[in-house]
Amino acid sequence: MSISSKRAAVIGALALLGLGAVTGPARATEETGWRIAAVSPTYSGDEFRDVAATGPDDAWAVGEGPCCGTDERQVSHWDGASWQPVALPAVPQNVRYPSLTTVGASSANDVWVFGEGMDGPAFAHHWDGTAWRTTVFGEDNGIKDSAVIGPADVWVAGTSTAYQPLVEHYDGVQWTNTPLPVTLWDVNAISASAADDVWLMGSDGSGPVMLHWTGSEWHTVALPPPPLDAGVRVAARDVLAVGPQDAWATGALTHQGVLAGPVLWHWNGQGWSLVELDAPDDSLNTLASDGAGGVWVVSSGLRPGADLLHYSGGALTRELAPAESGATPDVRELTLIPGTRSLWGAGALVNDGDAAAVVYRYDPAS
């Protein structure tokens, strides 16, 4: 039996059991702290890359399915009781070996998943509560992040293979490429709290660049540089828009390609400032609000895996991401569950060079 046939047989058997790509409901919410909520039944090379939530009973995780089929798109949906696989429409024409990179949602009836393949154009699938509809973007575009504000207000950002930024906006009818006031080599992240409060983080080759959309155009906003030793550079990582007077961004110090420390910025409505951190060995990546004025940050620098850092009121605490015995956690994204202080996380467990897709869950003690 071929690898593809084995993969199809495994997925078919799981479907008959009602399991799909990831299994198991999230544990009861009286359990607190970080824990594994759902995980693939086998280490088959699959992973989740992003997660979005619109409420306690609606969340979506997307990524790459088990190796090594011709269609590796993977979507799972949380309905308040369990995570279940979601069937998608046909792969867009000329896209080979597609997988999904990011997901955004404004409600259970407004969900966007974005992906790309080894060849062919980037694409989007939109769920309107009844059916999926597919949009195809230009050739050779790589989508990294998205921000879904509402059914007629969606942003997607990425970078083409020609190192040209891809920043497109959907107005409910069509997608339009949005020009930027600066030349970027790369786009790392986009986040929005409202139609007139969208942040875009990228790089111009010399360091991070921050852009702010205020409803009609993009503006460049200065990021204060951290003090740098000779040969140390700053790499852009993630941006999080919480509100007009509250946004966060992460960066990483690098020296000759080696990680050399963290950078955290905060926006107070007037300007960006550096946040002092006592975490010299950390490398900060993705951000999520904690629902109470602070943030959760994924770090991959201190240990071979993912540390989950919580910054609030000037204090920094950490927790090692949970993992099965013998596996290393790899947390890709975090998201706050609206109206709560709980979070979902998406990523993988890595064991002996292979991966299993995993969903993480955090619930506060009080």
N, C-alpha and C positions, 0 to 999 in steps of 0.2 A: 504494500500500500504506500502511495506517495505521501510526502509531508503534507501537501494540501488536502489529500483525502483523509489522512489521519486527523488533521485539524477540523475538517468538516464533520467527521464522525464524532469527535469529542464534543463539539459545540451542539450537534444534534442530540447527543445523549444528555447533555446538561439541560437543554431546552425541555426535553421530555420530563426531566426531574423538576423543572421549574426553577433552575438555578441560574443559568446564564453565566456571564463572564465573572461576576463577583457574587459571593454568596453570603447569606447571613444578615439578619436585621441588626441595626445598631442596638447596643445594649441599653438597658433601662436608663433613663436620664437621671435616676437618683445616684448613679455612679458618676463621680466627678473626675476632673483632670483629663489628660489625653489618653485615648485608647484606640484600638483598631475596631472599626465599625463593620467593615466588610472586606473580604480578600478573595482573590482568585483561588479556585480549588487546587491548582497546580502552578508550578513555576514554569510558565510556557513563553516567557518573553513579552508579556503584556504589561502595560502601565497606564495610569491615569496622569494626564498633564494639566488638567484644570478642573475647577469645580465652581458652580454658581448656585445660589439659593435665593428664593423669593419669599420664603417663610418656613415655619417649622415642618410643614407637610409637603414641601416642594423643593427639590434640589436635583442638580444634574452634574454628572461627572463624565468627562470625555478623555479619550486618549487613543492608545494603540492596542489592538487586540492581539491574541496569541499568535506567535510566529508559526508558519511563514506563508500565509495565504496572500492572494492577490488583492484582497480588500481587508485592511486592518483597522477600519474605523470602529471605534467602540464607544457606545453611549450607555450609561446606566442612570436610572431615575429613582429618586427617593420619594415615596408617596406618603410618608409619615409612619410607615410600618416596616418597610424593607426596601432594599435596593434591587431593582430588576432591570435586565437588559432591554434596550429599545431598538426596534427595527428602523432602519433608515432607507430612504429611496435609493435608486440605482446610482452607481458611481458616475460622475460626470464624464463625458466622452474625452478620451485621450489622457485621462489621469490614471497613472499606474501606481499600484501599491499605496493607496491613500490611507492616511491616518488623520486624526483630529488633534488640533493644537490648542484651541481655546473655546470657551463657552461663556455666554452672557444671557441674562434673562431679566425682564422687568416684571413679569408675571408668569403664571402657569400657562398662559396662552400667548406668550411672546418670548420664545426661546430661540437663540441663534447659536449654532455650532459651526466652527470654521475649521478648515483643513487644507491639506496639501498632499501631493504625492511625490514619488521619486521623479516623475516626469509629468508635464502638463500644468494647467493653470491651478491656482488656488481656488477654493470654492466655499460656499456657505449653504447650510441647510437651515430653514426657518420653520419652526413649529408654531402654528396659530391656534392650537387647541383642537384642531380637527385633522389637519394634514401637514405633511412636510413639503416645502417648496425649495428648489435649489437655485442658487445664483453662482455663476462662474465669473471669476475675476481674470485679469490679464495673465499672459503666459509668464511662467518662471517667477511668480511672486510667492514669498514666504510669509504667512500670517503668524504673528507672535501674540497679539493681545487684542481684546475687544472691550467695548463699553456700551452696554445696552441701557439707554435711559427710558425709552418707551417705544411703542410700535412704529412711531414716525421719527425716531431719533436714535440712531445707532452709529457707532464709530468702530472702525477696524484699523489696525496698524501692523506694519511689518516692513520687510526689506526685500527687494528683488535680488536675484543672483548677480545683477549688475551694480549692486550697492546703491540702489536708488530707493529712497523711502517710499513706502506705500501707506498713505493715510487717506482713507475713504469714509464718506459719510452717507448714511441712508436716511432719506426724508419721508419715508413711507411709500414712495413711488419708485425711486431709482437711487443707485449708488453713484456718487460723484467724487472724483479725485480732488483733494483739497490741497492747494499750494501752501508751502511753508515759507516763512520769512528768512530762513537760514538754510544752508546746505548741510544736510545730515548724511553721514555714512551709514548709520544704522539707527533703527528705532527699537527700543527695548520694551516700553510699556505705555499703556494709555489707561486712564481712569477718570470717571466722571461722577459728580454728586448731583448735577443738574444740567439743563441744556446750556446754561451760560457759565458752567464751571467744569471744564475738561482740562486735564493735564496730560501732556505727552512728554516722555523722557526718551532722549536719544543721545547720540554721540556724533561729534563732527571730526573725529579722528584724533583730537587732542585732549578730549575730556567730555564729561556729561554736559548736555544741553537740555534746558527745561523750557517748554512752551506751554502757554495758557490760552485756551479758547474761551472768550468771554461772551459768545453769542453770535458774533459776526466775523471775527478774524482771529488768527493766531498771533500771540505776542511772545517775544522772548523775555524770560524772567531770570535774573541772575541767581546762580547758586554760589554761595560763598565757598571758596576752596578750602579744604583742610590744610593744615601745615604739612608740608611734604619734605622728606629728606631727598637727597640727590638720587635721581634714578627712579623715584617712586611716582606712579601715575594713578589716576582715579578712573575706575570703570563704572559706567552707569548700570544700574540693576533694575529697580522697580519704583513705581509711584502709586500712591493711594490718595484719592480724593474722598474726604469724609464730609466736608462742607465748605462754604465760602471762606471761612476763617480757620480751616483745619485740614491740612494735607501733610503727607509724609513721603519721603523718598529715601532710597538706599543706594549706596555705592560701595565699591570695594577698592582698597588700595592694593596695587600690584607692583612688584619689583622684578623685572626681567621675567615676566610671565608668571611669577609665583605670588599667591595671595599674601598680603602683608598687613591686613587690618581692615576694620569696618568704617563705614561712613553712614551717618543718619542725619537727615535734614528734616526740619519742621517748618510749615507755612502757617502763619498766624493771621492771614488776611492782608498784611502789609508787606511782608517779605519773608524770604527763606533764611533760616538760621541753622547753624551746626548744633547738634545735640551731643553733649559730652557723654561718652560711654567708656566704662571700664571693662573692655572686652577685646584686648589687643590681638587675640588669636582667632577671632571670629571673622567670617565672611558673610555679610548680610545679603539676603536675596529677597524673596517675596514678602509682601506686607499684607496684613489684614487688621481692620479695626477690632478692638475688644468690646465695643459697645458701651464703653464708659470713659472715653477720653484718651485711652492708651492704645497701644498697638501690639500685635503679635508679629514676630519676624522669624523667618526660617534662616538658620545659619548652618553652613556646611564646613566651617573651618576648624572648630575645636576638636571634633572627633570624626572618625570615618563613618559618617552618617549624617543625620539631621538633628541639630539642637533647635528647640522651639523656645525663642526668647520672648519675654513679655516685658515691655517698657511702659511704666505708668507712674506719674507723679515724681519723675526723676529717679525711680528705682528700676533696676534691671534684674530679672530672675530668669532662670532657665530650666528646661525639662528636656530630657532626651526623648525623641520620638519613639513610641512603642514599636516593638518588632517581635516576630516569632523567633523561637530559639534557633540560633545559627544564622539568622538573616540580619541584614543591615538596612535600616530605613532610609528611604529617599523621598522626602516631602517636596513636591513641586509647587503646589499652590495652597492657599488658605482662603476661606471666605467666612465672614460673619453671617449668621442666620438672622435676618432682619427681625427686629423686635425682641431680640434676646441678647444674651452675652455668650451664647454657644457658637461654636464654629465647626465647619467641615474642612477637612484637608484631603488633598489628592496626591497620589504618588505611587510608589512601588516598594516592595520588599525585594532585596537582592540577596541571592543565596547561591554560592558557587558559580558566579558569573551569569546566572539567569534571574529573571524578574517575575514577580506576580503583582498584578494591579491591586491597589489597596485604597480604601477610604478611611480616613481618620476622623475622630470626633472628639470635641472638647466641650465639657460642661463645667461651669464654675461651681465652687463649693457652696456659694450662697448668692 
